[in-house]
Every structure is written in C-alpha cells, then in structure tokens.
Amino acid sequence: MVLVESEGRRAAMAVDELLGQQQVVIKSLETHYRRVEGVSGATILGDGRVALILDVPGLLRLEAGEAAVRV
C-alpha cells in the first residue's frame, strides 16, 4: 500500500511493487490523445518501457465522485 495525500485528503493505493525513484521528463498525453482523468502524463524509461505519471488530486476526485475541473 502507498499512502497519498492531496488537498488535505488521504488515500491508500494498492500497488504490486515499488521499483524506485527516478527523475524523468513528463510528456503530456493530451498532445496525442484525449485527457485521461487521473493520469497527468507519461514518460519513457531508460529501458524503453512507458510509465504513466499519476495525478493524485485527480484520482482522489474520481474516487469521491466529484466532477473534474477543466482548465
């Protein structure tokens, strides 16, 4: 379990494994795809795999059933 917090709200996320921490360049998904609620972007890892970057505030809004604020 990974505990996350955003805007004073806490949640636990079930994960299979923590692989470590890396500095990455985040690419927006909206450039090539539509907006995906709960995902802020993606990056390509050193081994070529694609990793999604989670949007914790967006995930908490989804979990609470709140409408997302579009910017």
Summary of the structure (lengths in Angstrom):
residues: 71
radius of gyration: 13.4
end to end distance: 31.0
largest distance: 36.8
contacts: 125
relative contact order: 0.22
helix: 13%
strand: 31%
